[in-house]
């Protein structure tokens, strides 16, 4: 059975796993490796080498309909750590059987508010308020199976079950 993603059907946003957040559009964080540039004898120019497990700042973006809704903008304006979950229904297409199905995806973030923009006030329009969050933990799951788990505070970088930082933690004397 060969399954290919078709589209997101819908999703819900939760804060601290229990508070369903109002309407929002989400921009997922980029995962960008830090690099060191090598240059020297025996090399033809420069080579950027990604440093294993070292990730640049990750930013989660949210767009809200209103800056005065206490379930969205005002909630995330609170200056504290937030656990944000996206629960997503994604449609897939099975090429061999020409059938469709649904994957249950979940994204989990531990983040703090970085930038909150109140948006605009105009007749017959949404405020289009936005927020950006510094992400310390970013995990993704499909149908309950972990795809990746990145925890910058605890030096964990796990992808498809392989922890790329295990040897680094061991070398540093972490348990």
N, C-alpha and C positions, 0 to 999 in steps of 0.2 A: 504494500500500500504506500504510494507516494503522495504525500500531502504538501501542498504549497499554500502559503498565506494568501488570503484574498483581501480582507479589509477588517478594520476594527468595527464591530457592530455597535458597541456602546461601552461606557465605563462609569465607575463611581469613584469618588475621592473620599478617603477617610483620614481623620486626624486622630492620633493615639488609638487606632484600631476600633474606636467606638463611635466617634462623632462623625456622622456623615456630613460632608462639606457640601455647600450649595453648588451651583453651576460653575464650572471652571474648564478652561482649556489648558492642557499641559504641554510643556516643552521639556523632554527628557534630557538629562545631563549628557554632555560629551565625555567620553573616557579617553583622555589623551596622555600618553606616556611622556615622562620627562626624558630628555635626551642629553647626551654629552657628545660634543664634537671632537672627533679624533683627527689629528693631522700630524704628520711627521715623516721621518725618513722611511723609505720603502712603500709609501702610500702615494697614490696619484690624487692629490687634492684632499678634500675633507670627507669624512664619513660621520653621519649622525647615527649614534647607537642608542636605541631605547634602553633605559635603565629598568631592569626587571622589577615590576611591582610598584614603581614610583610613579604616581599619578598627579597630574596637574589638578588645580582646583576644579571641582565639579559643581555646576550650577543647575538647579531645577527652576524652571520658569512656570508661572501660573498667570492666567488671564481670567479676571472675574467680571461679572456683569455690573457689580456695584461696589463702591468703596464703603458703603454704610451698612452692608449686610453683616451682622455679627457672626454668621456661620461661614463667612469666607474671608474677606479682606481684614476685618477687625480681629478675627481669630488668629490669623497668621501674622498680624502686626505685633502680637504678644512676644516680648523679647525673651524667648526661652527655646529650649530644644523641642522640636516637633517630630513625631513619628508620622510620616505621611505614607499612606498606602493607596495605590491605584489598583482597582480590581477591574479587569478588562475581559470582555468577551470578544474573541477574535475568530472570524470565520476563516475556514480553510477549504480548499478544494482538493479532492482526491482525484488525481489525473487518471489513474487506471480504472477506477470504478465510476468516474464522472459523477461523484456524489459530493455533497458539502457536509461540513461538520463545524463544531465550535471548540476552540481551545479556551481554557480558563487561564489567563495570564495574571500575574500579580507582580507589581513593582513596590518595593519597600525602600523608604528613605529615612535617615535620621538627618535632620537639617535645621538650620537657624535662619531667620529672615535676614536678608542682606540689603534688599532694595525694594521699597514699596512705593508704587506710583498710583496716585488717586484717580487718574484718568480725567475725563472731561464731563461737564454737565451741559447738556443741550436738549432741546425739545425732542421727544420721540426717539431717543437713542439710549443705548446702554452706556455706562460710564467707562467701560473698557479699562478697568483698573488692572494693574499688573504687580506681580511680586517676583523677586528672585531670591533663592535660598542657597546658602552654602551647604553642600552635601558632604557629610562625613561617612555615611554608610549608604550603599546603593546595592540592592539585591534584586534579582529577577527570577521568576518561577513560571513554568508552564505546566499546567495540570498537576501542580504540587511538586514537581521535580525542579531542583535548583539549577539554573543556567549559569548565573554568576553571583558572587558575593564579594563585594569590595568594602572593607572596613578600614579606613585610613588611620583611625585612632588605635586600633589593635593590630595593625600590620597584617591584615588578611587579604589576600587577592586570590580567590578561588574561582576557576572557570571549568565547567563540566567536571567537577569533582577533584580537580588537581589544584592544590594550594601552592602557588608559585612563591610565596613568602615563607614557607615552612622552614627551609634551610637557613634563611636569613634570621628568623626568630631564634632558631636553635643556636646559630653562631653568636647571637647577642645575649644568650643565656635566658631567654624567655622560656616559660614552660610550655 
